[in-house]
Amino acid sequence: MSDTLLSVQGVETYYGNIRALAGVDVEVKKGEIACLIGANGAGKSTLMMTICGSPQARTGSVIFEGRDITRMPTHEIARLRIAQSPEGRRIFPRMTVYENLQMGASLDNLKYFNEDVEKIYTLFPRLKERQAQRGGTLSGGEQQMLSIGRALMARPKLLLLDEPSLGLAPLIVKQIFDAIKVLNQEQGLTVFLVEQNAFAALKLSDRAYVMVNGKVTMRGTGKELLANPEVRAAYLEGGRH
Amino acid sequence: MEYFIQQLVNGLTLGSIYGLIAIGYTMVYGIIGMINFAHGDIFMLGGFAALIIFLVITSIFVGLPVVILLLIMMAAAMLTAALWNWTIEKVAYRPLRGSFRLAPLITAIGMSITLSNFIQVTQGPRNKPIPPLVSSVYNVFGISIALKQIIIVLLTVILLTVFWYIVNKTSLGRAQRATEQDRKMAALLGIDVDRTISITFIMGAGLAAVAGTMYLMYYGVAVFSDGFIPGVKAFTAAVLGGIGSLPGAVIGGLLIGLIESLWSAYFTIDYKDVATFSILAIVLIFKPSGILGRPEVEKV
């Protein structure tokens, strides 16, 4: 549990002249679930995309498995087995569910596709029913499942999930969080997730970060942050707990 | 009736050539949303490459079978055209990706002028003739069908099938469609977007080069200005068929070829282009996305 898989050091990212990340330090260790919580516009999704090199960090560095990937092109970062289910899900709308999953398995040229797709269908049976349907015609929840499924098809070492619960019914949220937990516990998958649903995310996480205005302001284990009065006041009060 | 069918045959032949060129327009538009106006000149360039290799080969080897000769010509044309289109994309279009939409369009027009002037200067402004390669003509119920017409139509059908298969059934095609639909997401999944776009330009150029070779074989001449009118017609075909759609490009091409030859046959040849573009205008008024264009029903 002590090997560092991903380490983000002093990263600053800009959109034009606007600074979205103002020196972020984050660490994710092998086999754990880490989460990043924070309000809208805090820079959470920007951090996720910066890890994947799109946009690239202006200063600071992103280290993955001891390798500096800050200036690597996005597709090469993906080939190191960092898979992302990004903000807005980004399903290919005019491809079928099946083809979207095939896209996820591009790295291995579909070598493990048949066995992996069965696992995804077991995890999200809904996708199997919809496999011939175009991505753009799915409901939001189905798209979310597809987006996560597509990321998993890459056999990732690190899975980045950007707001997997966004806009979903509570039952489906629970289903998705359960799935993340199973993947982590049974397959040792390392997960780094961004969430607005702070309660569920913190409960699940070994390590947690709070982001405000492009900076990490608090860090600790999920339990510590759950108990922290400041976190409770800002992100949890009014939620279920 | 015989006259009508005869014109139909001629129209289909011409339309097949337009269709082959149109596929290149449509694929490039599909993947980067840009009209490669130099594509018509790539077609012309392909014709010249075929002509030059023909002259070189026939002066070294005498009495090569025509099939071999045509295959060599096509290969040379495809290689040259692909190299040019690849280079143009890399040096002229890629740096402007992400710039405002008019920038690559203006550059493409510049590239078109550059290419046709380059050929005009290096090959001369006059028509370059080529001896007839395929001259058999069959008479079927009073309609004469030239072997070269059969070759052109057949080749178009085969190439369309192959390309349709590549785009819809292979991993390269999936990567192309993914790049078209969401470039950033494609990169997140490990697709080398730049490479995919390059390959698309190469594929389009290959088809334009085949069309160029066929055009040369059909009409027996090559001239530097040949890129413009067939290029514009093929672009029209792509729009008419629904830009972004492969079968649409060929259907559009066939339609334009048919309109052109039938109009010339029954009305006046002077106004054939007016007829073609009028029909384009009418179709676009009633169906702006073209014949096979996709209706935009997407959940965002």
Interface residues (C-beta under 8 A of the other chain):
Chain A: C52 S54 P73 T74 H75 A78 R79 A83 Q84 P86 R90 F92 P93 R94 M95 E99 Q102 M103 G104 S106 L107 N109 L110 G136 T137 L138 Q143 R150 A154
Chain B: S171 R174 A175 R177 A178 Q181 D182 K184 M185 A186 A187 L188 L189 G190 I191 D192 V193 R294 V297 E298 K299
